Amino acid sequence: MGRPFTFATHARTSTSTAGSTARTSATVMPKMKSHSGAKKRFKLTAKGKVRGRHAFSSHILEKKSPKRKRSFRKPREISSHDTPRVKTLLGAKHK
């Protein structure tokens, strides 16, 4: 098949201008990337709530009332149960 996945083991060095002391780290864990699909679908409010598109708004619209369809246009707060999962997908800076 292919090679097994391994973490990056490149040593990072930083030298100071005062001397030749170098600090190295043996292993560097990879950074978590933001989920590009979640970035397009969800926004965070200033208080940390997650806003997203309302469900049931894309098809079978003939039987739904105009008032109900208008309310689907507005973004809704994602449920408190799903919020931690969405924040994980959006990345650490959004927590």
A tleap script that builds the chain and sets N, CA, C and O, in Angstrom:
source leaprc.protein.ff14SB
mol = sequence {
  NMET GLY ARG PRO PHE THR PHE ALA THR HIE
  ALA ARG THR SER THR SER THR ALA GLY SER
  THR ALA ARG THR SER ALA THR VAL MET PRO
  LYS MET LYS SER HIE SER GLY ALA LYS LYS
  ARG PHE LYS LEU THR ALA LYS GLY LYS VAL
  ARG GLY ARG HIE ALA PHE SER SER HIE ILE
  LEU GLU LYS LYS SER PRO LYS ARG LYS ARG
  SER PHE ARG LYS PRO ARG GLU ILE SER SER
  HIE ASP THR PRO ARG VAL LYS THR LEU LEU
  GLY ALA LYS HIE CLYS
}
set mol.1.N position { 0.833 -1.177 0.000 }
set mol.1.CA position { 0.000 0.000 0.000 }
set mol.1.C position { 0.882 1.247 0.000 }
set mol.1.O position { 1.338 1.685 -1.056 }
set mol.2.N position { 1.115 1.799 1.142 }
set mol.2.CA position { 1.935 2.992 1.246 }
set mol.2.C position { 2.648 3.008 2.576 }
set mol.2.O position { 2.503 2.110 3.406 }
set mol.3.N position { 3.412 4.045 2.746 }
set mol.3.CA position { 4.122 4.165 4.017 }
set mol.3.C position { 3.163 4.528 5.130 }
set mol.3.O position { 2.213 5.276 4.900 }
set mol.4.N position { 3.385 4.013 6.344 }
set mol.4.CA position { 2.515 4.404 7.462 }
set mol.4.C position { 2.748 5.855 7.835 }
set mol.4.O position { 3.839 6.393 7.650 }
set mol.5.N position { 1.709 6.478 8.362 }
set mol.5.CA position { 1.798 7.890 8.735 }
set mol.5.C position { 2.668 8.057 9.968 }
set mol.5.O position { 2.495 7.342 10.955 }
set mol.6.N position { 3.586 8.982 9.916 }
set mol.6.CA position { 4.408 9.307 11.083 }
set mol.6.C position { 4.385 10.812 11.283 }
set mol.6.O position { 4.216 11.576 10.333 }
set mol.7.N position { 4.556 11.224 12.523 }
set mol.7.CA position { 4.590 12.645 12.826 }
set mol.7.C position { 5.922 13.235 12.385 }
set mol.7.O position { 6.922 12.524 12.288 }
set mol.8.N position { 5.932 14.513 12.125 }
set mol.8.CA position { 7.159 15.186 11.707 }
set mol.8.C position { 8.188 15.123 12.824 }
set mol.8.O position { 7.876 15.386 13.985 }
set mol.9.N position { 9.410 14.775 12.466 }
set mol.9.CA position { 10.465 14.675 13.474 }
set mol.9.C position { 11.609 15.618 13.152 }
set mol.9.O position { 12.747 15.382 13.558 }
set mol.10.N position { 11.316 16.670 12.436 }
set mol.10.CA position { 12.357 17.630 12.105 }
set mol.10.C position { 12.697 18.454 13.340 }
set mol.10.O position { 11.810 18.931 14.047 }
set mol.11.N position { 13.975 18.610 13.584 }
set mol.11.CA position { 14.399 19.399 14.738 }
set mol.11.C position { 14.323 20.875 14.377 }
set mol.11.O position { 14.802 21.299 13.325 }
set mol.12.N position { 13.725 21.632 15.251 }
set mol.12.CA position { 13.672 23.078 15.050 }
set mol.12.C position { 14.761 23.711 15.887 }
set mol.12.O position { 14.911 23.406 17.071 }
set mol.13.N position { 15.504 24.575 15.276 }
set mol.13.CA position { 16.576 25.242 16.009 }
set mol.13.C position { 16.323 26.733 15.984 }
set mol.13.O position { 15.841 27.294 15.000 }
set mol.14.N position { 16.662 27.347 17.084 }
set mol.14.CA position { 16.608 28.801 17.114 }
set mol.14.C position { 17.890 29.267 17.784 }
set mol.14.O position { 18.194 28.876 18.911 }
set mol.15.N position { 18.621 30.091 17.092 }
set mol.15.CA position { 19.881 30.566 17.646 }
set mol.15.C position { 19.725 32.011 18.057 }
set mol.15.O position { 19.106 32.813 17.357 }
set mol.16.N position { 20.280 32.322 19.174 }
set mol.16.CA position { 20.232 33.704 19.634 }
set mol.16.C position { 21.459 34.437 19.117 }
set mol.16.O position { 22.456 33.816 18.749 }
set mol.17.N position { 21.381 35.743 19.092 }
set mol.17.CA position { 22.492 36.533 18.577 }
set mol.17.C position { 23.638 36.608 19.581 }
set mol.17.O position { 24.768 36.924 19.207 }
set mol.18.N position { 23.355 36.317 20.865 }
set mol.18.CA position { 24.396 36.447 21.885 }
set mol.18.C position { 25.390 35.289 21.842 }
set mol.18.O position { 26.574 35.489 22.114 }
set mol.19.N position { 24.940 34.102 21.511 }
set mol.19.CA position { 25.853 32.965 21.533 }
set mol.19.C position { 25.409 31.883 20.591 }
set mol.19.O position { 24.547 32.092 19.738 }
set mol.20.N position { 26.001 30.730 20.751 }
set mol.20.CA position { 25.700 29.634 19.845 }
set mol.20.C position { 24.819 28.578 20.527 }
set mol.20.O position { 24.825 27.414 20.127 }
set mol.21.N position { 24.067 28.983 21.551 }
set mol.21.CA position { 23.187 28.023 22.203 }
set mol.21.C position { 21.969 27.809 21.317 }
set mol.21.O position { 21.347 28.772 20.869 }
set mol.22.N position { 21.632 26.570 21.066 }
set mol.22.CA position { 20.506 26.233 20.202 }
set mol.22.C position { 19.510 25.405 20.984 }
set mol.22.O position { 19.887 24.525 21.758 }
set mol.23.N position { 18.246 25.691 20.777 }
set mol.23.CA position { 17.185 24.943 21.430 }
set mol.23.C position { 16.506 24.088 20.358 }
set mol.23.O position { 16.079 24.604 19.325 }
set mol.24.N position { 16.408 22.785 20.606 }
set mol.24.CA position { 15.796 21.904 19.619 }
set mol.24.C position { 14.665 21.123 20.269 }
set mol.24.O position { 14.692 20.840 21.467 }
set mol.25.N position { 13.693 20.788 19.477 }
set mol.25.CA position { 12.629 19.903 19.939 }
set mol.25.C position { 12.648 18.673 19.041 }
set mol.25.O position { 12.700 18.793 17.817 }
set mol.26.N position { 12.606 17.510 19.642 }
set mol.26.CA position { 12.755 16.277 18.880 }
set mol.26.C position { 11.551 16.024 17.976 }
set mol.26.O position { 11.720 15.687 16.804 }
set mol.27.N position { 10.337 16.183 18.505 }
set mol.27.CA position { 9.155 15.942 17.679 }
set mol.27.C position { 8.270 17.172 17.701 }
set mol.27.O position { 8.122 17.837 18.726 }
set mol.28.N position { 7.688 17.458 16.553 }
set mol.28.CA position { 6.777 18.588 16.419 }
set mol.28.C position { 5.443 18.023 15.964 }
set mol.28.O position { 5.344 17.434 14.887 }
set mol.29.N position { 4.412 18.204 16.791 }
set mol.29.CA position { 3.095 17.696 16.434 }
set mol.29.C position { 2.507 18.564 15.313 }
set mol.29.O position { 2.704 19.779 15.305 }
set mol.30.N position { 1.798 17.954 14.382 }
set mol.30.CA position { 1.189 18.762 13.323 }
set mol.30.C position { 0.044 19.608 13.869 }
set mol.30.O position { -0.641 19.215 14.813 }
set mol.31.N position { -0.149 20.765 13.265 }
set mol.31.CA position { -1.223 21.650 13.696 }
set mol.31.C position { -2.545 21.143 13.158 }
set mol.31.O position { -2.597 20.510 12.103 }
set mol.32.N position { -3.627 21.428 13.898 }
set mol.32.CA position { -4.964 21.076 13.432 }
set mol.32.C position { -5.404 22.107 12.390 }
set mol.32.O position { -5.259 23.312 12.595 }
set mol.33.N position { -5.933 21.624 11.290 }
set mol.33.CA position { -6.429 22.532 10.268 }
set mol.33.C position { -7.919 22.761 10.466 }
set mol.33.O position { -8.638 21.873 10.924 }
set mol.34.N position { -8.376 23.954 10.121 }
set mol.34.CA position { -9.807 24.251 10.159 }
set mol.34.C position { -10.488 23.485 9.036 }
set mol.34.O position { -9.912 23.307 7.963 }
set mol.35.N position { -11.696 23.039 9.276 }
set mol.35.CA position { -12.460 22.314 8.267 }
set mol.35.C position { -13.018 23.317 7.272 }
set mol.35.O position { -13.805 24.189 7.641 }
set mol.36.N position { -12.614 23.199 6.005 }
set mol.36.CA position { -12.992 24.225 5.035 }
set mol.36.C position { -14.497 24.240 4.785 }
set mol.36.O position { -15.054 25.297 4.488 }
set mol.37.N position { -15.162 23.104 4.896 }
set mol.37.CA position { -16.611 23.071 4.729 }
set mol.37.C position { -17.320 23.772 5.872 }
set mol.37.O position { -18.315 24.466 5.664 }
set mol.38.N position { -16.800 23.589 7.096 }
set mol.38.CA position { -17.405 24.236 8.263 }
set mol.38.C position { -17.198 25.745 8.213 }
set mol.38.O position { -18.068 26.501 8.643 }
set mol.39.N position { -16.066 26.188 7.697 }
set mol.39.CA position { -15.805 27.626 7.587 }
set mol.39.C position { -16.846 28.308 6.694 }
set mol.39.O position { -17.227 29.454 6.932 }
set mol.40.N position { -17.301 27.582 5.655 }
set mol.40.CA position { -18.261 28.163 4.718 }
set mol.40.C position { -19.687 28.134 5.265 }
set mol.40.O position { -20.522 28.933 4.841 }
set mol.41.N position { -19.978 27.227 6.197 }
set mol.41.CA position { -21.350 27.012 6.637 }
set mol.41.C position { -21.705 27.627 7.975 }
set mol.41.O position { -22.883 27.855 8.250 }
set mol.42.N position { -20.723 27.902 8.811 }
set mol.42.CA position { -20.999 28.373 10.160 }
set mol.42.C position { -20.235 29.650 10.459 }
set mol.42.O position { -19.128 29.861 9.963 }
set mol.43.N position { -20.845 30.501 11.282 }
set mol.43.CA position { -20.193 31.718 11.763 }
set mol.43.C position { -20.338 31.753 13.271 }
set mol.43.O position { -21.301 31.221 13.823 }
set mol.44.N position { -19.375 32.383 13.936 }
set mol.44.CA position { -19.436 32.537 15.384 }
set mol.44.C position { -19.869 33.947 15.730 }
set mol.44.O position { -19.417 34.911 15.112 }
set mol.45.N position { -20.744 34.070 16.717 }
set mol.45.CA position { -21.139 35.385 17.191 }
set mol.45.C position { -20.075 35.899 18.153 }
set mol.45.O position { -19.147 35.172 18.509 }
set mol.46.N position { -20.213 37.144 18.568 }
set mol.46.CA position { -19.243 37.737 19.481 }
set mol.46.C position { -19.233 37.027 20.832 }
set mol.46.O position { -18.203 36.988 21.503 }
set mol.47.N position { -20.363 36.472 21.230 }
set mol.47.CA position { -20.438 35.766 22.513 }
set mol.47.C position { -20.046 34.306 22.404 }
set mol.47.O position { -20.071 33.593 23.407 }
set mol.48.N position { -19.680 33.831 21.197 }
set mol.48.CA position { -19.220 32.464 21.036 }
set mol.48.C position { -20.280 31.479 20.606 }
set mol.48.O position { -20.024 30.276 20.555 }
set mol.49.N position { -21.481 31.973 20.293 }
set mol.49.CA position { -22.523 31.071 19.802 }
set mol.49.C position { -22.259 30.775 18.330 }
set mol.49.O position { -21.607 31.555 17.636 }
set mol.50.N position { -22.772 29.644 17.865 }
set mol.50.CA position { -22.564 29.243 16.477 }
set mol.50.C position { -23.848 29.477 15.702 }
set mol.50.O position { -24.918 29.028 16.114 }
set mol.51.N position { -23.745 30.186 14.573 }
set mol.51.CA position { -24.897 30.448 13.717 }
set mol.51.C position { -24.744 29.630 12.444 }
set mol.51.O position { -23.638 29.455 11.932 }
set mol.52.N position { -25.873 29.127 11.937 }
set mol.52.CA position { -25.851 28.340 10.712 }
set mol.52.C position { -27.162 28.469 9.964 }
set mol.52.O position { -28.101 29.110 10.436 }
set mol.53.N position { -27.215 27.862 8.808 }
set mol.53.CA position { -28.390 27.917 7.946 }
set mol.53.C position { -29.530 27.104 8.555 }
set mol.53.O position { -29.302 26.078 9.195 }
set mol.54.N position { -30.738 27.567 8.351 }
set mol.54.CA position { -31.904 26.874 8.878 }
set mol.54.C position { -32.180 25.620 8.047 }
set mol.54.O position { -32.034 25.635 6.825 }
set mol.55.N position { -32.576 24.545 8.710 }
set mol.55.CA position { -32.913 23.303 8.022 }
set mol.55.C position { -34.272 23.421 7.345 }
set mol.55.O position { -35.026 24.353 7.625 }
set mol.56.N position { -34.587 22.491 6.462 }
set mol.56.CA position { -35.871 22.389 5.755 }
set mol.56.C position { -36.122 23.537 4.792 }
set mol.56.O position { -37.280 23.819 4.482 }
set mol.57.N position { -35.101 24.203 4.312 }
set mol.57.CA position { -35.324 25.396 3.486 }
set mol.57.C position { -34.944 25.208 2.027 }
set mol.57.O position { -34.957 26.178 1.269 }
set mol.58.N position { -34.605 23.992 1.607 }
set mol.58.CA position { -34.065 23.860 0.254 }
set mol.58.C position { -35.011 23.194 -0.745 }
set mol.58.O position { -34.936 23.499 -1.936 }
set mol.59.N position { -35.881 22.314 -0.316 }
set mol.59.CA position { -36.775 21.666 -1.290 }
set mol.59.C position { -38.104 21.334 -0.616 }
set mol.59.O position { -38.262 21.481 0.596 }
set mol.60.N position { -39.057 20.880 -1.440 }
set mol.60.CA position { -40.447 20.637 -1.020 }
set mol.60.C position { -41.011 21.923 -0.385 }
set mol.60.O position { -41.477 21.924 0.755 }
set mol.61.N position { -40.950 23.010 -1.162 }
set mol.61.CA position { -41.333 24.315 -0.629 }
set mol.61.C position { -42.793 24.676 -0.932 }
set mol.61.O position { -43.316 25.627 -0.352 }
set mol.62.N position { -43.454 23.944 -1.821 }
set mol.62.CA position { -44.820 24.301 -2.204 }
set mol.62.C position { -45.789 24.208 -1.036 }
set mol.62.O position { -46.710 25.016 -0.914 }
set mol.63.N position { -45.575 23.220 -0.183 }
set mol.63.CA position { -46.520 23.020 0.926 }
set mol.63.C position { -46.215 23.897 2.131 }
set mol.63.O position { -46.988 23.917 3.088 }
set mol.64.N position { -45.109 24.618 2.102 }
set mol.64.CA position { -44.741 25.466 3.237 }
set mol.64.C position { -45.262 26.881 2.995 }
set mol.64.O position { -45.248 27.379 1.869 }
set mol.65.N position { -45.714 27.510 4.057 }
set mol.65.CA position { -46.302 28.837 3.913 }
set mol.65.C position { -45.214 29.879 3.638 }
set mol.65.O position { -44.057 29.690 4.012 }
set mol.66.N position { -45.597 30.984 2.979 }
set mol.66.CA position { -44.615 32.037 2.710 }
set mol.66.C position { -43.980 32.592 3.979 }
set mol.66.O position { -42.789 32.903 4.003 }
set mol.67.N position { -44.775 32.713 5.023 }
set mol.67.CA position { -44.233 33.215 6.292 }
set mol.67.C position { -43.162 32.270 6.833 }
set mol.67.O position { -42.118 32.707 7.316 }
set mol.68.N position { -43.437 30.970 6.744 }
set mol.68.CA position { -42.473 29.974 7.217 }
set mol.68.C position { -41.202 30.003 6.370 }
set mol.68.O position { -40.097 29.894 6.902 }
set mol.69.N position { -41.358 30.151 5.053 }
set mol.69.CA position { -40.187 30.189 4.159 }
set mol.69.C position { -39.351 31.447 4.395 }
set mol.69.O position { -38.125 31.402 4.299 }
set mol.70.N position { -40.003 32.561 4.700 }
set mol.70.CA position { -39.250 33.784 5.009 }
set mol.70.C position { -38.403 33.601 6.254 }
set mol.70.O position { -37.271 34.080 6.318 }
set mol.71.N position { -38.952 32.905 7.245 }
set mol.71.CA position { -38.183 32.725 8.473 }
set mol.71.C position { -37.004 31.775 8.277 }
set mol.71.O position { -36.047 31.810 9.051 }
set mol.72.N position { -37.066 30.922 7.242 }
set mol.72.CA position { -35.938 30.028 6.955 }
set mol.72.C position { -34.718 30.797 6.467 }
set mol.72.O position { -33.596 30.306 6.586 }
set mol.73.N position { -34.915 31.997 5.919 }
set mol.73.CA position { -33.788 32.760 5.363 }
set mol.73.C position { -32.792 33.193 6.430 }
set mol.73.O position { -31.594 33.300 6.167 }
set mol.74.N position { -33.295 33.442 7.632 }
set mol.74.CA position { -32.431 33.954 8.693 }
set mol.74.C position { -31.558 32.838 9.256 }
set mol.74.O position { -32.033 31.715 9.422 }
set mol.75.N position { -30.293 33.122 9.552 }
set mol.75.CA position { -29.474 32.094 10.186 }
set mol.75.C position { -29.964 31.800 11.598 }
set mol.75.O position { -30.483 32.682 12.281 }
set mol.76.N position { -29.796 30.571 12.023 }
set mol.76.CA position { -30.265 30.135 13.329 }
set mol.76.C position { -29.094 29.733 14.201 }
set mol.76.O position { -28.020 29.392 13.704 }
set mol.77.N position { -29.308 29.777 15.500 }
set mol.77.CA position { -28.288 29.308 16.430 }
set mol.77.C position { -28.272 27.780 16.396 }
set mol.77.O position { -29.321 27.137 16.452 }
set mol.78.N position { -27.078 27.211 16.303 }
set mol.78.CA position { -26.921 25.761 16.291 }
set mol.78.C position { -27.172 25.248 17.710 }
set mol.78.O position { -26.860 25.935 18.683 }
set mol.79.N position { -27.730 24.053 17.826 }
set mol.79.CA position { -28.089 23.524 19.134 }
set mol.79.C position { -26.865 23.398 20.032 }
set mol.79.O position { -25.741 23.243 19.556 }
set mol.80.N position { -27.101 23.467 21.330 }
set mol.80.CA position { -25.991 23.403 22.290 }
set mol.80.C position { -25.282 22.055 22.236 }
set mol.80.O position { -24.112 21.954 22.603 }
set mol.81.N position { -25.985 21.015 21.778 }
set mol.81.CA position { -25.379 19.696 21.665 }
set mol.81.C position { -24.363 19.649 20.519 }
set mol.81.O position { -23.330 18.991 20.639 }
set mol.82.N position { -24.645 20.335 19.417 }
set mol.82.CA position { -23.765 20.314 18.247 }
set mol.82.C position { -22.676 21.378 18.291 }
set mol.82.O position { -21.704 21.292 17.541 }
set mol.83.N position { -22.820 22.381 19.157 }
set mol.83.CA position { -21.877 23.492 19.193 }
set mol.83.C position { -20.427 23.064 19.430 }
set mol.83.O position { -19.556 23.545 18.706 }
set mol.84.N position { -20.103 22.182 20.407 }
set mol.84.CA position { -18.700 21.802 20.603 }
set mol.84.C position { -18.095 21.129 19.375 }
set mol.84.O position { -16.920 21.332 19.068 }
set mol.85.N position { -18.893 20.331 18.675 }
set mol.85.CA position { -18.389 19.642 17.479 }
set mol.85.C position { -18.067 20.638 16.375 }
set mol.85.O position { -17.047 20.503 15.698 }
set mol.86.N position { -18.921 21.635 16.185 }
set mol.86.CA position { -18.691 22.634 15.150 }
set mol.86.C position { -17.481 23.489 15.507 }
set mol.86.O position { -16.682 23.819 14.631 }
set mol.87.N position { -17.334 23.853 16.779 }
set mol.87.CA position { -16.181 24.657 17.192 }
set mol.87.C position { -14.871 23.895 16.994 }
set mol.87.O position { -13.849 24.498 16.667 }
set mol.88.N position { -14.895 22.575 17.187 }
set mol.88.CA position { -13.708 21.766 16.921 }
set mol.88.C position { -13.356 21.811 15.457 }
set mol.88.O position { -12.180 21.910 15.106 }
set mol.89.N position { -14.362 21.740 14.584 }
set mol.89.CA position { -14.108 21.795 13.147 }
set mol.89.C position { -13.587 23.167 12.725 }
set mol.89.O position { -12.774 23.270 11.807 }
set mol.90.N position { -14.054 24.216 13.392 }
set mol.90.CA position { -13.612 25.563 13.029 }
set mol.90.C position { -12.204 25.852 13.495 }
set mol.90.O position { -11.571 26.765 12.964 }
set mol.91.N position { -11.682 25.116 14.465 }
set mol.91.CA position { -10.302 25.288 14.897 }
set mol.91.C position { -10.187 25.871 16.275 }
set mol.91.O position { -11.169 26.324 16.862 }
set mol.92.N position { -8.973 25.855 16.787 }
set mol.92.CA position { -8.716 26.243 18.191 }
set mol.92.C position { -8.928 27.726 18.417 }
set mol.92.O position { -9.338 28.121 19.509 }
set mol.93.N position { -8.661 28.565 17.419 }
set mol.93.CA position { -8.768 30.012 17.649 }
set mol.93.C position { -10.212 30.466 17.853 }
set mol.93.O position { -10.451 31.574 18.332 }
set mol.94.N position { -11.177 29.615 17.491 }
set mol.94.CA position { -12.584 29.986 17.622 }
set mol.94.C position { -13.186 29.563 18.948 }
set mol.94.O position { -14.350 29.869 19.208 }
set mol.95.N position { -12.445 28.876 19.790 }
set mol.95.CA position { -12.991 28.430 21.069 }
set mol.95.C position { -12.962 29.556 22.019 }
set mol.95.O position { -13.377 29.405 23.167 }
savepdb mol mol.pdb
quit
